[in-house]
Amino acid sequence: MNILLKVHTIFLLEFIFEPILSQVTYTCSSNATCGCSGNSAVLTKIVGGENAASQTWGWMASLRYSSTNSHFCGGSIISPLHILTAAHCTIGLSSPSAVNVYVGSIYLSDTVQTRGVSYIHIHPNYSTTTYVNDLSILKLSSPLTIDQTNVAIVCLPNVSSIILASQEYPAPNTSLIAIGWGYLTEGGDSVSQILQQVTIQAIAANSIYCKNVQPADSSVQMCAGTMPNGGKDTCQGDSGGPLLMFTSDNVWQVVGITSNGVGCARPDLPGIYTRVAAFQVWINDTMNDANQLHITIHTILISIISIIFFVNIKN
């Protein structure tokens, strides 16, 4: 099968001529420590994407080249110090200083909180040919200020290995929300200046639609879209951004990372996303190791300064 695979270095295709059918409102738990932003999420059941409202997706991050300040990928805040994104977004960067992270606004033109990056953790088994294990974690130069309105932390999956071995997570046909600043049309020439949102569905790995796009490993990759008609999808500029599920605990959980696909919003061709639940251990270990390294280096520096100070006092 001769497929032209277009990496999503990936938005939401917008067909404004379709009538508005209805709205769905998601109100999260105000007591939640993650997965809840300032406002309820309101999504319109239209073909294609729509503008997101302010303070709805506080964990959304824009990754920008430090040399040009241009947006190239999305990401998700998973702790005050860490951004979850796609490996193919970061593997070509010359150094951590080549990227800055912007959070806190639906508008690319706004500057609410900006951070540099001190370290990039790319999954060690990432494949540049199949996009298997397409995820990385950015460690920020300093912690973000989390206010739970403009800037919030998204929840990570907490699924047992037994469940993951026996069934797909999220389950097929689950409604999911994709967000990003990517192109509004396939072949577009610029990203959206306003954050876009769209509702799509998880697609079973054994479905004909998922087989059409041939994910290499369904245990760590998943398909999502609106089949068979298409019309709703992520696109260029959305890579690394979150695919979100509203849980029974009334919080938003990042269940996918925008990875790759064939074109944008084409019939019978869903997008391919990194299945986040398959990487719970790696994500937690990476964040903990990064924090431990930060603490260790900080402790060593304090010790060195103390020794120098003590020597100077003695002299």
Secondary structure, DSSP 8 states (H G I E B T S, - for coil): -----EE------B-TTS----EEEE---TT-SSS--SS-EEEE--SB-EE--TTS-TTEEEEEETTT--EEEEEEEEETTEEEE-HHHHTT-SSGGGEEEEES-SBTT--SEEEEEEEEEE-TT--TTT-TT--EEEEESS-----SSSS---B-----HHHHHHS-SS-TT-EEEEEES--SSTT-SS--SB-EEEEEEEE-TTSHHHHHH--S-TTTEEEEE-TTT------TT-TT-EEEEE-TTS-EEEEEEEEEESSSS-TT--EEEEEGGGGHHHHHHHHHHHHHHHHHHHHHHHHHHHHHHHHHHH-
